[in-house]
Amino acid sequence: MTPGALDLVDVSFAYDGADVVRNITMSVAPGEIVCLLGPSGCGKTTCLRIAAGLEKITRGQVYVAGRKVAGDGIFIPPEERRVGLVLQDFALFPHLSVAANVAFGIKQATKSERYRHAVDLLEQVDLGEYADVFPHQLSGGQQQRVALARALAPKPVVMLMDEPFSGLDVTLRADVRRNTTSILKKRGIPTLIVTHDPDEALAVADRIIIMHEGRILQAGTPEDVYLNPVDPYVMTFFGEPNRLRAKVKAGVIDTSFGTISPVDLKEGELADIFFRGTAIMMDQSGKGYEALVEDARLQGPVQRLSLKMVADGVHLVMEHPRRDAVTVGDRIRIMANMEEFHVFPAHHPIVEKASLN
């Protein structure tokens, strides 16, 4: 195994005798930002806490920059792992100034040196003028940047961030997220970010690892996990898709939009076909399949349409450009990009996406 900045190898963690994390193997390469994505309770924060040294593993090994820090009778405490940690609530010390918060983790330096280093880091996150104020005098976005500067101060070899943007206002979140990832990339710091927000993972990650019920379902680039889901749960986690059910006949599957072939399923086997609303589009030629618009909701630049196919009564959801808006009761002609259809055996468990609250 080529060592990364962070490696978890066949890691399991049990709580009250029950495995919370099961046989997890994952890595963060030098300079890479990885998002560990999944619903509440799936084990992603536990993985981060294991990496930080805040939890002791039941089985497996943990390596930081190639050094074994947990497993086989070894346990290196958090303060000796050279990891930076940013928590969801930022955990700033309210009785210390902003500069003192940042300087807290700096060792082997005089007080003046620590202060100068803290101010330098604050300037890098555009907060140099706030060095002598207290955390309660800052906005949420500013507090997040102070937490980042404090985590950077001891020069960690890997950064760990647990839902670092979830407490911010929607209007502020994108800017803070973009600035944070820019700083991490410029400094080349490998980073593991835990999040339950699929849009956030798509926006910031070089690679996404999707967890469910203590296991990894899929890992890959944002494009790979979004466009090529290996599991129905992965498909549904990025937004509720359309689903059709059909039987394999003569090696193909007939759908409302045509035939899918070849199919890696047995003759007579039931299949679930998943596809997103973006796979459906208007057919201006008039040759497409007729559908009735039952509902139309504005979602930013698109309309989310609820459709009923006239021929077979199948209900679908379509995302349609707002500039070509349609209204409830309209009959439209549609077609589909069947290259975006994903086929799974129908006996494969269909897991409803867990609450993200």
C-alpha positions as CSV (number, residue, x, y, z in Angstrom):
1,M,0.0,0.0,0.0
2,T,1.4,3.4,-1.0
3,P,0.9,5.5,2.1
4,G,-1.3,8.6,1.9
5,A,-1.7,11.5,4.2
6,L,-4.4,9.6,6.0
7,D,-5.2,5.9,5.7
8,L,-7.8,3.8,7.6
9,V,-7.3,0.1,6.9
10,D,-10.0,-2.4,7.6
11,V,-11.2,-0.3,10.6
12,S,-14.1,-1.2,12.8
13,F,-15.5,0.5,15.8
14,A,-18.0,-1.0,18.2
15,Y,-20.3,0.8,20.7
16,D,-22.1,-1.2,23.4
17,G,-21.1,-4.4,21.5
18,A,-22.6,-3.2,18.2
19,D,-20.4,-2.2,15.2
20,V,-20.9,1.4,14.3
21,V,-18.2,1.3,11.7
22,R,-17.6,-1.9,9.8
23,N,-14.4,-2.8,7.9
24,I,-13.7,0.7,6.6
25,T,-10.7,1.2,4.3
26,M,-10.2,4.7,3.0
27,S,-7.4,7.2,2.3
28,V,-6.7,10.8,1.7
29,A,-3.9,11.5,-0.8
30,P,-1.4,14.4,-0.4
31,G,-3.0,17.6,-1.4
32,E,-6.4,16.0,-1.8
33,I,-9.8,17.1,-0.4
34,V,-12.0,14.2,0.3
35,C,-15.7,14.4,1.4
36,L,-17.1,11.7,3.6
37,L,-20.7,11.8,2.7
38,G,-23.8,10.2,4.3
39,P,-26.8,10.7,6.5
40,S,-26.8,11.3,10.2
41,G,-25.9,8.1,12.1
42,C,-24.1,6.4,9.2
43,G,-20.7,6.4,11.0
44,K,-18.9,9.2,9.1
45,T,-18.2,11.4,12.1
46,T,-17.0,8.3,14.0
47,C,-14.5,7.7,11.2
48,L,-13.2,11.3,11.6
49,R,-13.0,10.9,15.4
50,I,-11.0,7.7,14.9
51,A,-8.6,9.5,12.6
52,A,-8.2,12.3,15.1
53,G,-7.5,9.9,17.9
54,L,-10.7,10.8,19.8
55,E,-12.0,7.2,19.6
56,K,-10.1,3.9,19.9
57,I,-10.7,1.4,17.1
58,T,-11.9,-2.1,17.8
59,R,-10.1,-3.6,14.8
60,G,-7.8,-2.3,12.0
61,Q,-5.1,0.2,11.6
62,V,-4.8,4.0,11.2
63,Y,-1.9,5.8,9.5
64,V,-1.1,9.5,9.4
65,A,1.6,10.4,6.8
66,G,2.6,6.7,6.7
67,R,3.1,6.5,10.5
68,K,0.9,4.0,12.3
69,V,-1.1,5.9,15.0
70,A,-3.6,3.2,15.9
71,G,-4.0,-0.6,15.8
72,D,-2.0,-3.7,16.8
73,G,-1.6,-2.4,20.3
74,I,-0.5,1.1,19.2
75,F,-2.5,4.2,20.1
76,I,-0.9,7.7,19.6
77,P,-2.9,10.4,21.4
78,P,-4.5,13.2,19.4
79,E,-2.0,15.9,20.3
80,E,0.8,13.8,18.8
81,R,-0.8,12.9,15.5
82,R,-0.2,16.2,13.7
83,V,-3.8,16.5,12.6
84,G,-5.8,19.7,12.4
85,L,-9.4,19.5,13.6
86,V,-12.3,21.9,12.9
87,L,-15.6,20.9,14.6
88,Q,-19.1,21.8,13.7
89,D,-19.5,24.3,16.5
90,F,-15.9,25.7,16.0
91,A,-15.2,25.2,19.7
92,L,-13.4,28.5,20.1
93,F,-12.3,29.6,23.6
94,P,-14.7,32.4,24.6
95,H,-12.3,33.9,27.2
96,L,-9.4,34.2,24.7
97,S,-8.9,36.8,22.0
98,V,-9.0,35.7,18.4
99,A,-5.2,35.7,18.2
100,A,-4.8,33.8,21.4
101,N,-7.3,31.2,20.1
102,V,-5.1,30.8,17.0
103,A,-1.9,30.7,18.9
104,F,-3.2,28.1,21.4
105,G,-1.7,25.1,19.5
106,I,1.6,26.7,18.6
107,K,4.4,25.1,20.7
108,Q,8.1,25.8,21.1
109,A,7.9,29.5,20.5
110,T,8.0,32.7,22.6
111,K,4.8,34.6,23.4
112,S,5.6,37.3,20.8
113,E,6.5,34.7,18.2
114,R,3.3,32.9,18.7
115,Y,1.3,36.2,18.5
116,R,3.1,37.1,15.2
117,H,2.4,33.7,13.7
118,A,-1.2,33.9,14.8
119,V,-1.7,37.3,13.2
120,D,0.0,36.1,10.0
121,L,-2.5,33.2,9.8
122,L,-5.4,35.5,10.5
123,E,-4.3,37.8,7.6
124,Q,-4.3,34.7,5.4
125,V,-8.0,34.2,6.2
126,D,-8.7,38.0,5.9
127,L,-9.1,38.5,9.6
128,G,-5.9,40.3,10.6
129,E,-7.7,43.3,11.9
130,Y,-9.7,41.1,14.3
131,A,-6.7,39.7,16.2
132,D,-7.5,41.4,19.5
133,V,-11.3,41.0,19.6
134,F,-13.2,38.0,21.2
135,P,-15.0,35.2,19.4
136,H,-18.5,36.5,20.4
137,Q,-17.8,39.7,18.5
138,L,-17.5,37.8,15.2
139,S,-20.0,36.6,12.7
140,G,-20.5,32.8,12.2
141,G,-18.4,32.9,9.0
142,Q,-15.6,34.8,10.7
143,Q,-15.6,32.3,13.6
144,Q,-15.3,29.5,11.1
145,R,-12.2,31.1,9.6
146,V,-10.7,31.6,13.1
147,A,-11.3,27.9,13.7
148,L,-9.5,27.1,10.4
149,A,-6.6,29.4,11.3
150,R,-6.3,27.7,14.7
151,A,-6.2,24.3,13.1
152,L,-3.6,25.4,10.6
153,A,-1.3,26.9,13.3
154,P,0.5,23.7,14.4
155,K,1.3,22.9,10.7
156,P,-0.8,19.7,10.5
157,V,0.0,17.0,7.9
158,V,-3.7,16.4,7.5
159,M,-6.9,18.5,8.2
160,L,-10.1,16.9,9.6
161,M,-13.3,18.9,9.4
162,D,-16.7,17.8,10.8
163,E,-19.6,19.6,9.1
164,P,-17.7,22.8,9.1
165,F,-20.2,24.8,7.1
166,S,-23.6,23.5,8.3
167,G,-24.1,26.2,10.9
168,L,-23.8,29.0,8.5
169,D,-26.5,30.9,6.7
170,V,-27.2,29.7,3.2
171,T,-26.2,33.0,1.7
172,L,-22.8,32.9,3.5
173,R,-22.1,29.2,3.3
174,A,-21.0,29.1,-0.4
175,D,-18.5,32.0,0.1
176,V,-17.0,30.6,3.3
177,R,-16.8,27.1,1.7
178,R,-15.0,28.5,-1.4
179,N,-12.6,30.5,0.6
180,T,-11.8,27.6,2.9
181,T,-11.1,25.2,0.2
182,S,-9.0,27.8,-1.6
183,I,-6.8,28.2,1.5
184,L,-6.4,24.4,1.9
185,K,-5.5,23.9,-1.7
186,K,-3.0,26.8,-1.8
187,R,-1.2,25.3,1.3
188,G,-1.5,21.8,-0.2
189,I,-3.0,20.4,3.0
190,P,-4.8,17.1,2.5
191,T,-8.3,17.3,4.1
192,L,-11.1,15.0,5.1
193,I,-14.5,16.8,5.3
194,V,-17.5,15.1,6.9
195,T,-20.8,16.3,5.5
196,H,-24.4,15.2,5.0
197,D,-24.9,17.7,2.1
198,P,-24.5,16.1,-1.3
199,D,-24.4,19.5,-3.0
200,E,-21.6,20.5,-0.7
201,A,-19.6,17.4,-1.5
202,L,-20.0,17.9,-5.2
203,A,-18.8,21.5,-4.9
204,V,-15.6,21.0,-2.8
205,A,-14.4,17.4,-3.1
206,D,-11.7,16.0,-5.3
207,R,-13.1,12.6,-4.3
208,I,-16.3,11.6,-2.5
209,I,-16.7,8.6,-0.2
210,I,-20.4,7.6,0.4
211,M,-21.3,5.8,3.6
212,H,-24.4,4.1,4.8
213,E,-25.0,2.1,8.0
214,G,-21.3,2.0,8.9
215,R,-20.1,0.8,5.5
216,I,-18.7,2.5,2.4
217,L,-21.0,2.1,-0.6
218,Q,-18.9,3.9,-3.3
219,A,-15.8,6.1,-3.6
220,G,-14.8,8.1,-6.6
221,T,-14.6,11.6,-8.2
222,P,-17.8,13.7,-7.9
223,E,-18.5,13.0,-11.6
224,D,-18.1,9.3,-11.1
225,V,-20.4,8.9,-8.0
226,Y,-23.0,11.2,-9.5
227,L,-23.1,9.8,-13.0
228,N,-22.2,6.2,-12.3
229,P,-23.9,5.1,-9.1
230,V,-23.2,1.5,-8.1
231,D,-26.1,1.2,-5.7
232,P,-29.7,2.5,-5.6
233,Y,-29.0,4.2,-2.4
234,V,-26.2,6.2,-4.0
235,M,-28.6,7.2,-6.8
236,T,-31.2,8.4,-4.3
237,F,-28.8,10.3,-2.1
238,F,-28.2,12.9,-4.7
239,G,-31.9,13.6,-5.1
240,E,-35.0,11.6,-5.6
241,P,-34.9,10.0,-9.0
242,N,-37.5,8.5,-11.3
243,R,-37.9,4.8,-11.1
244,L,-39.5,2.3,-13.5
245,R,-39.9,-1.5,-12.9
246,A,-39.8,-3.9,-15.8
247,K,-39.0,-7.5,-16.6
248,V,-36.1,-8.8,-18.8
249,K,-37.5,-10.3,-21.9
250,A,-35.2,-11.8,-24.7
251,G,-32.3,-10.1,-23.0
252,V,-33.7,-6.6,-23.1
253,I,-35.9,-4.3,-21.0
254,D,-38.8,-2.4,-22.5
255,T,-39.5,1.0,-20.9
256,S,-41.8,3.9,-21.5
257,F,-39.0,5.5,-23.6
258,G,-37.8,2.5,-25.5
259,T,-35.6,-0.5,-25.1
260,I,-32.5,-1.0,-22.9
261,S,-30.0,-3.5,-24.0
262,P,-27.8,-5.4,-23.4
263,V,-28.8,-6.1,-19.8
264,D,-26.6,-8.0,-17.3
265,L,-29.7,-9.7,-15.7
266,K,-31.3,-13.1,-16.1
267,E,-34.2,-13.8,-18.4
268,G,-37.5,-13.0,-16.6
269,E,-35.8,-11.1,-13.8
270,L,-37.4,-7.9,-12.6
271,A,-35.3,-4.8,-12.9
272,D,-35.5,-1.3,-11.4
273,I,-34.5,1.5,-13.7
274,F,-33.4,4.8,-12.1
275,F,-32.9,8.1,-13.9
276,R,-32.9,11.7,-12.8
277,G,-35.3,14.4,-14.0
278,T,-32.5,15.9,-16.1
279,A,-32.6,12.8,-18.3
280,I,-36.0,13.9,-19.6
281,M,-36.4,16.8,-22.0
282,M,-39.0,18.4,-24.3
283,D,-39.2,17.1,-27.8
284,Q,-40.0,20.1,-30.0
285,S,-40.4,17.9,-33.1
286,G,-43.7,16.7,-31.7
287,K,-42.7,13.0,-32.1
288,G,-42.0,12.4,-28.5
289,Y,-44.1,10.7,-25.9
290,E,-47.2,12.6,-24.7
291,A,-47.3,13.6,-21.0
292,L,-49.7,15.7,-18.9
293,V,-48.2,18.3,-16.6
294,E,-49.8,17.7,-13.2
295,D,-47.6,20.1,-11.1
296,A,-45.0,22.7,-11.8
297,R,-42.7,24.2,-9.2
298,L,-40.0,26.8,-9.6
299,Q,-36.6,25.8,-8.3
300,G,-34.1,28.5,-9.3
301,P,-33.3,28.3,-13.0
302,V,-35.5,25.2,-13.6
303,Q,-39.1,24.1,-13.2
304,R,-39.6,20.8,-11.5
305,L,-42.5,19.2,-13.3
306,S,-44.6,16.3,-12.2
307,L,-45.8,14.4,-15.2
308,K,-48.2,11.6,-16.1
309,M,-47.4,9.7,-19.2
310,V,-50.6,9.6,-21.3
311,A,-50.0,6.2,-22.8
312,D,-49.4,4.1,-19.7
313,G,-50.1,6.4,-16.7
314,V,-46.5,6.3,-15.4
315,H,-45.7,9.2,-13.1
316,L,-42.3,11.0,-13.6
317,V,-40.5,14.1,-12.5
318,M,-38.7,16.3,-15.0
319,E,-36.4,19.3,-14.6
320,H,-37.1,21.8,-17.3
321,P,-35.5,25.2,-18.1
322,R,-37.5,28.1,-16.7
323,R,-37.2,30.1,-19.8
324,D,-39.5,27.6,-21.6
325,A,-42.0,27.4,-18.7
326,V,-45.1,25.3,-18.9
327,T,-48.2,25.3,-16.7
328,V,-50.3,22.7,-15.0
329,G,-52.7,21.0,-17.4
330,D,-50.4,21.4,-20.4
331,R,-49.8,18.4,-22.6
332,I,-46.2,18.2,-23.7
333,R,-44.1,15.8,-25.8
334,I,-41.0,14.4,-24.1
335,M,-38.0,12.2,-24.8
336,A,-35.3,10.8,-22.6
337,N,-31.5,10.3,-22.8
338,M,-31.4,6.6,-22.0
339,E,-27.7,6.7,-21.5
340,E,-28.5,8.2,-18.1
341,F,-30.7,5.2,-17.1
342,H,-29.3,3.0,-14.4
343,V,-30.5,-0.6,-14.1
344,F,-30.4,-2.6,-10.8
345,P,-31.9,-5.9,-9.9
346,A,-35.4,-5.3,-8.4
347,H,-34.6,-7.6,-5.5
348,H,-31.8,-5.2,-4.5
349,P,-32.9,-3.4,-1.4
350,I,-34.3,0.1,-2.1
351,V,-33.3,2.2,0.9
352,E,-35.2,5.4,1.5
353,K,-32.9,8.3,2.1
354,A,-32.6,9.0,5.8
355,S,-33.5,12.3,7.4
356,L,-30.6,14.8,7.2
357,N,-31.8,16.8,10.2
